């Protein structure tokens, strides 16, 4: 039995969180404070605009993070063999921005790690799962000058006690000059998850035994971390924009 609900890391409240920028943009508002909007003028200077900003929670790292330092965009393959794991392709396009003085600007050079289980619920490089030395479904990308990091992965499988999820960790430098680390988990709507679990290779394992509303980690802010994939050929694509308040040292502490 997996113990991914083990409290490795921490779950933070709304005032101890990052700001997640919607795909359409952001409205700067923290825990009920007055809101304003931000965009960029033709001169490149951030200014007020019609975007929605919502504060999002950090969530626990869980016991399966391994700092592989594996720089790659397509994390589906096992590096030793070059063979991809089975599963439906999912492209995730992250846009990482910095929130400062109610303005949003791209954050280049941030290290974005992604890790997840395979279609049958197994993580790589975990001795207890017999996967030591393997590194499938793990990798990182550094954001470009536009704050963008792109990954190709698969829709995750499930394992006992957890709803469908993907882990993310963002590492950069805070405004105090110290390392800044944000860790959370990404989820899917129940309808989307149930539908793809009925397809190959997922359906061999059947429906997940834990849904979002029964998952203790999801219930602590997971509804704010939902991916909304769109069909793209035989797979899916999803955009996810994240804004970090790099002056928030409580969120930025290493997990």
Secondary structure, DSSP 8 states (H G I E B T S, - for coil): ---TTS-SS----GGGSEEEEBTTB-EE-STT---EE-EE-TTS-EE--S--EEEE------TT------B-SB--EETTTTEE-SS-EEEEEEEEEEEETTEEEE-TT-EEEEE---TTS--SS-GGGT-TT--TTEEEEE--TTSEEEEEEE-----TT--S-EEEEEEEE-TTSSEEEEEEEEB--HHHHHHHTTSTTGGGT-S-SS-GGG-TTTTTTGGGGB---EEETTEEEEEEEEEE-TT-HHHHS--
